[in-house]
Amino acid sequence: MTDLQIATRQVESASAIDSGLLESLIHAHRQDRIPRYARLWKYYRNPDVRTSSGRVVAAQADGLPARLRMPAGDPGYRGASAPEIVLENDIAWRIHTMVDFMFGKPIRIVSEAEDERLRSKIEEALERVWELSGGVSLLQDAALLAHVYGHVDLMLRIGETGSYPVIEIIEPARGIPVSDSFDYRRFTSYIVHFERELAQIDRDVRTSFRLFGAMLGGRKREHVTEIVTRDVVEQRRDGKVVARWRNELGFVPVVHIQNQSQPFRYEGISEVEQLIGLQDELNTRLSDRASRVTMQSFKMYLAKGIEGFDKVPVGPGQVWSTDNEHAEIVAFGGDASSPSEDKHIEDVREAMDKVSAVPPVAGGVVRAKIGNLSSANALRVTLLGLLSKTARKRVVYGRGISEMSQMVLASLDTAGVLRTSERDRSVRVVWRDPLPDDIREQEIEARTKQSLGVSDEQIQSELGYADADPGVQ
């Protein structure tokens, strides 16, 4: 009897997802969600893509009007040369700035257990698990995906008995939730589905390539599906079950984090989606301005009644003569200002600032004086919208981090590594100020709290200090 047959017998009475439902969920995910996710990532990353005509352009060029996307030589294009295309990705730097404000500084996870010794052990264990999983880098990657797609999921992976679990990011393009019929916020099961390349050659593939004189096929690919329920975990390869084991935790070890809360919806609000229209408008106007500048930056001449004008270059000291009394040379072109065009581009940029709540100064671009206030107060006033938005997000991100930490403690208790009760697993997340630290203000604030009776441990945690701080702490 094989190991798979033994494992299957051990969980044959456990509940599993219906095959028809599984196929339906995967099909709907491919048809509805993946194209939307691909579009959001395209506008964030703006990678180079090759068009059907062989032209290589940035991905955001798809949002330009047809008159700009149409290449020279196309039957519908009437210009003498390809139109100027200028793409300025104003989405990416805003996303990066938001992530920096969220997780630019390490956070601290504090246990609320009553026993001081147990509290210290819990914090040490959580710090180790988060650090082994990637620490601050893991949180930054999760926040980036959530800002682009609108949400992200974290899954707890259980290793061998006695080992520490690992937290893994599940990209929305791979994760398929199966929500409870009565509460969309709870999972009855969770599906991870993706396609991957193998270290094998598929000789049946028609698009083969020549390597060292031999004709070989493309790399073989397979579909990987993992189904996690409260009772059982099942892995499939190309639809065939290859492993199945009992879920000792008794719950689906997945935490869902929305970027911005969206009532009664599983998906959160994407930062990219609400900027796509404005990004297309900005790219269109920048491309139009580039074409106008190209046409107006050079003097052009119209010669009437002068023979050989087209054969002699225009330059200093050049003389043309003719007996035609109606001959003339008319100069036109030259760079000219277009105030309405510049104003429109500026208005589009300001609209993107309002929608994203990320002004240029947040990215280090200072166009004017900040004001007569002190530097910290001036920054807070200027960045009020971004700070408020970050504070709202920290509520949902903090809840997700707390829930995952509680799952980690539950798994350690089940494995016998660290015994805790459900009451002992309560934790809270301590965030640091996203703005640059002002040592003088921190000292005054710390002394004030100390005079009010706040414990030294509490003050240190609020300042982000601990005995050791490798990554998340």
NORZIZI-V348807 format. One record per residue. SS is DSSP state (hx for helix, st for strand, lp for the rest). PSI is psi in degrees with one decimal (999 if undefined). D_LAST is the distance of its C-alpha to the last C-alpha in Angstrom with 1 decimal. Layout:
BEGIN
SS:PSI:D_LAST, SS:PSI:D_LAST
END
This chain:
BEGIN
lp:131.7:46.6, lp:165.6:43.7, hx:-36.8:40.0, hx:-40.7:39.7, hx:-38.4:42.7, hx:-47.1:41.2, hx:-37.2:37.8, hx:-40.5:39.9, hx:-33.7:42.0, hx:-25.4:39.0, lp:19.3:37.9, lp:-20.9:41.2, lp:-5.8:41.3, lp:155.9:37.9, lp:148.0:37.8, lp:158.8:37.5, lp:143.8:37.8, lp:138.1:41.4, hx:-38.9:42.4, hx:-40.5:44.1, hx:-39.8:41.2, hx:-47.2:38.9, hx:-39.4:41.4, hx:-41.0:41.8, hx:-42.7:38.1, hx:-41.1:37.7, hx:-45.0:40.8, hx:-35.8:39.7, hx:-42.4:36.3, hx:-40.6:38.2, hx:-37.0:40.8, hx:-47.9:38.8, hx:-44.0:35.2, hx:-43.0:34.9, hx:-38.1:37.5, hx:-43.3:35.6, hx:-38.8:32.3, hx:-38.0:34.2, hx:-42.4:35.7, hx:-42.7:32.4, hx:-36.2:30.9, hx:-42.5:34.1, hx:-28.7:34.0, hx:-50.7:30.4, hx:-33.9:30.9, lp:55.9:34.7, lp:164.5:35.6, st:135.8:39.1, st:156.0:41.3, st:126.7:45.0, lp:174.0:47.5, lp:-25.3:50.5, lp:0.4:52.7, lp:-0.7:50.6, lp:135.4:49.1, st:119.2:45.5, st:163.6:43.7, st:152.0:40.3, hx:-32.8:39.2, hx:-9.7:39.4, hx:-20.4:43.1, hx:-22.5:43.8, hx:-4.1:43.3, lp:155.3:46.1, lp:162.1:49.6, hx:-32.5:52.1, hx:-22.5:54.1, hx:-29.8:51.1, hx:-19.7:50.0, lp:121.6:53.6, lp:158.1:54.3, lp:141.8:57.5, lp:-15.4:60.3, lp:140.8:59.3, lp:-28.0:62.4, lp:-5.2:60.8, lp:132.3:59.7, lp:-0.5:62.4, lp:166.0:60.7, lp:-25.5:61.8, lp:170.2:58.4, lp:141.0:54.9, lp:153.1:53.3, lp:133.4:50.5, lp:121.6:47.0, lp:121.3:44.2, lp:119.4:40.7, lp:109.3:37.9, lp:91.3:34.7, lp:-3.5:33.4, lp:-44.4:31.0, hx:-47.9:28.6, hx:-27.7:27.6, hx:-41.2:27.1, hx:-44.7:24.8, hx:-37.7:22.8, hx:-41.6:22.7, hx:-42.7:21.4, hx:-39.3:18.6, hx:-39.6:17.7, hx:-28.2:17.8, hx:-53.9:15.5, hx:36.0:12.7, lp:-21.5:14.0, lp:148.8:11.0, lp:146.1:7.2, lp:171.5:6.2, st:130.2:4.4, st:117.7:5.9, st:129.9:8.3, st:145.7:11.1, lp:21.4:14.6, lp:148.1:16.4, lp:-38.8:19.3, lp:124.7:19.2, hx:-41.0:17.0, hx:-41.8:17.0, hx:-38.2:16.2, hx:-41.5:13.4, hx:-40.3:11.8, hx:-39.4:12.6, hx:-46.8:11.3, hx:-37.9:7.7, hx:-42.0:8.2, hx:-43.5:10.1, hx:-40.1:7.9, hx:-39.9:5.2, hx:-44.0:8.6, hx:-47.0:10.2, hx:-38.1:8.3, hx:-41.5:8.3, hx:-27.7:11.9, hx:-10.5:12.7, lp:-13.2:12.1, lp:-137.5:8.5, hx:-33.3:9.4, hx:-38.9:12.9, hx:-44.8:13.2, hx:-37.9:12.4, hx:-41.7:14.8, hx:-42.0:17.4, hx:-42.5:17.2, hx:-38.5:17.7, hx:-47.6:20.5, hx:-40.1:22.3, hx:-37.8:22.0, hx:-34.3:23.5, hx:-51.0:26.3, hx:-20.4:27.2, lp:-19.7:26.2, st:167.9:23.8, st:153.1:21.7, st:144.7:21.0, st:130.8:18.2, st:139.6:19.7, st:119.6:18.4, st:127.3:20.2, lp:125.0:21.2, lp:-148.5:22.2, lp:161.1:24.5, lp:129.6:24.7, lp:-7.7:22.2, lp:164.5:19.8, lp:142.5:16.3, lp:168.5:16.7, st:137.8:15.8, st:129.3:15.1, st:141.0:17.9, st:131.0:19.0, st:110.4:22.5, lp:138.2:24.5, lp:-29.4:26.8, lp:-16.3:29.8, lp:-26.9:29.0, st:133.0:27.9, st:105.8:30.7, st:148.3:29.8, st:100.4:32.5, st:157.7:32.0, lp:141.6:33.5, lp:-25.5:37.1, lp:-15.7:36.4, lp:106.9:32.9, lp:-13.6:31.7, lp:-8.9:28.1, lp:147.0:28.1, st:136.8:28.6, st:-29.0:31.5, st:167.3:30.7, st:136.7:28.9, st:130.6:30.6, st:117.1:29.2, st:130.4:32.2, st:167.5:32.7, st:138.3:35.2, st:157.0:34.5, st:143.6:36.7, st:163.1:37.7, st:49.4:38.7, st:158.0:42.3, st:129.9:45.2, st:102.0:46.8, lp:-8.4:50.5, lp:-10.1:51.6, lp:131.3:49.9, lp:-36.4:52.6, lp:77.9:50.6, lp:167.4:50.8, st:159.1:50.4, st:127.2:52.2, st:115.3:50.5, lp:38.6:52.7, lp:-4.2:55.7, st:142.9:54.6, st:117.4:54.0, st:152.6:50.7, lp:178.2:49.0, st:173.5:45.6, st:140.6:42.4, st:143.1:42.3, st:154.0:40.0, st:154.1:38.9, st:127.5:37.3, st:129.3:34.3, st:129.3:33.7, st:126.4:31.1, st:124.1:31.7, st:119.6:29.2, st:-178.2:30.6, lp:-22.5:29.7, lp:-28.2:32.0, st:150.5:32.3, st:128.9:30.7, st:135.4:33.4, st:137.8:33.5, st:148.2:36.5, st:116.6:37.9, lp:40.9:40.6, lp:-8.1:41.1, st:135.0:41.6, st:125.0:39.4, st:-17.3:37.9, st:148.0:35.5, st:131.8:34.8, st:163.9:32.9, st:139.8:31.9, lp:102.2:28.7, lp:-17.9:27.6, lp:-32.9:24.9, lp:6.8:27.7, lp:163.3:26.0, lp:113.7:25.3, lp:59.6:21.7, st:135.4:21.4, st:129.1:19.6, st:128.8:21.5, st:119.7:20.1, st:141.1:22.7, lp:-51.6:22.4, lp:135.1:24.7, lp:133.8:26.1, lp:109.5:29.6, lp:136.2:31.5, lp:21.4:33.1, lp:144.2:31.9, lp:-42.7:29.5, lp:144.3:29.0, lp:-171.6:27.2, lp:123.8:28.5, lp:140.1:28.3, lp:-25.5:28.1, lp:-43.0:30.5, hx:-39.6:33.2, hx:-6.2:34.1, hx:-5.3:34.5, hx:-47.3:36.7, hx:-44.4:40.0, hx:-35.1:39.3, hx:-40.1:38.2, hx:-41.6:41.5, hx:-41.2:43.5, hx:-45.3:41.9, hx:-37.1:42.6, hx:-46.4:46.1, hx:-35.2:47.0, hx:-38.3:45.5, hx:-40.7:47.6, hx:-42.1:50.7, hx:-36.9:50.3, hx:-40.6:50.0, hx:-40.0:53.2, hx:-42.8:54.9, hx:-39.2:53.9, hx:-41.4:55.2, hx:-32.6:58.5, hx:-4.2:58.9, lp:-14.1:57.7, lp:140.4:60.9, st:136.7:64.5, st:151.2:66.7, st:140.1:70.5, st:113.4:73.1, st:131.0:76.5, st:125.1:79.7, lp:19.7:83.0, lp:116.0:81.9, lp:140.5:82.5, lp:8.4:80.1, lp:-31.9:77.3, lp:-10.3:74.9, lp:-20.0:75.8, lp:124.7:75.4, lp:148.7:71.8, lp:127.0:71.2, lp:173.2:70.8, lp:138.1:72.2, lp:-1.8:76.0, lp:135.0:76.5, lp:133.5:79.8, lp:142.1:81.1, lp:150.3:84.8, lp:153.9:86.6, lp:-0.8:89.9, lp:113.5:88.3, lp:-13.0:88.6, lp:5.4:86.1, lp:148.8:83.3, st:157.6:80.1, st:122.4:76.5, st:123.7:73.8, st:137.7:70.3, st:169.4:67.4, st:-156.5:63.6, lp:144.9:61.3, lp:135.0:57.9, lp:145.2:58.1, lp:153.5:55.5, lp:83.4:54.5, hx:-39.5:52.9, hx:-37.6:52.6, hx:-47.0:50.7, hx:-38.6:48.3, hx:-39.2:47.8, hx:-42.8:47.1, hx:-41.0:44.4, hx:-39.5:42.8, hx:-38.1:43.0, hx:-43.1:41.2, hx:-42.0:38.4, hx:-36.0:38.1, hx:-38.5:38.1, hx:-35.1:35.2, hx:-42.4:33.4, hx:-44.2:34.2, hx:-43.5:33.3, hx:-17.6:29.9, lp:24.4:29.2, lp:98.3:28.2, lp:162.5:30.7, hx:-30.8:31.4, hx:-24.6:29.9, hx:-25.5:26.4, hx:6.6:27.1, lp:10.6:28.4, lp:111.6:32.1, lp:110.7:33.9, lp:-19.9:37.5, lp:175.8:38.5, lp:138.7:37.7, lp:-34.4:34.8, lp:-175.7:36.8, lp:2.9:37.6, lp:170.0:34.4, lp:158.7:31.7, hx:-43.9:29.4, hx:-47.2:26.4, hx:-39.1:28.7, hx:-41.6:30.6, hx:-40.8:27.6, hx:-39.9:26.5, hx:-43.9:30.1, hx:-36.4:30.5, lp:23.8:27.2, hx:-43.3:27.6, hx:-44.5:28.1, hx:-39.4:25.0, hx:-40.9:22.8, hx:-41.7:24.4, hx:-40.6:24.0, hx:-39.1:20.3, hx:-39.4:19.9, hx:-40.8:21.9, hx:-34.2:19.8, hx:-22.2:16.5, hx:-50.7:18.3, hx:-39.1:19.0, hx:-41.3:15.8, hx:-39.1:13.8, hx:-40.7:16.2, hx:-42.1:15.9, hx:-39.8:12.2, hx:-43.6:12.9, hx:-41.1:15.9, hx:-37.6:14.5, hx:-38.6:11.9, hx:-37.5:15.1, hx:-39.3:17.0, hx:-45.3:14.7, hx:-36.8:15.2, hx:-39.2:18.9, hx:-38.2:19.3, hx:-34.5:17.9, hx:-42.3:20.4, hx:-37.5:23.2, hx:-7.3:22.7, lp:14.0:22.8, lp:-43.3:19.6, lp:111.2:18.0, lp:123.6:20.5, lp:154.7:19.5, lp:168.1:21.7, lp:-32.2:21.4, hx:-34.0:21.0, hx:-13.9:18.0, hx:2.9:16.0, lp:130.4:15.7, st:165.1:12.3, st:155.1:11.7, st:129.2:9.7, st:118.1:9.5, lp:151.8:10.8, lp:156.7:12.0, lp:127.4:15.7, lp:-20.5:16.7, lp:159.9:19.5, lp:141.2:19.7, lp:135.1:18.6, lp:104.2:21.7, hx:-39.4:21.2, hx:-44.9:24.3, hx:-37.4:23.4, hx:-39.0:20.0, hx:-44.1:21.8, hx:-43.3:24.5, hx:-41.7:22.2, hx:-41.5:20.2, hx:-37.2:23.6, hx:-45.2:25.0, hx:-35.6:22.3, hx:-38.1:22.7, hx:-23.8:26.4, lp:-3.9:26.1, lp:7.3:24.4, lp:136.4:20.8, lp:153.2:18.8, hx:-36.1:17.1, hx:-41.1:13.9, hx:-42.7:14.1, hx:-42.4:15.0, hx:-40.5:12.2, hx:-36.6:9.6, hx:-30.0:11.9, hx:-7.5:12.2, lp:14.8:8.5, lp:147.2:9.0, lp:176.8:7.7, lp:-37.4:9.7, lp:142.0:7.9, lp:61.4:5.7, lp:101.0:6.9, lp:-133.7:6.3, lp:133.1:3.8, lp:999:0.0
END
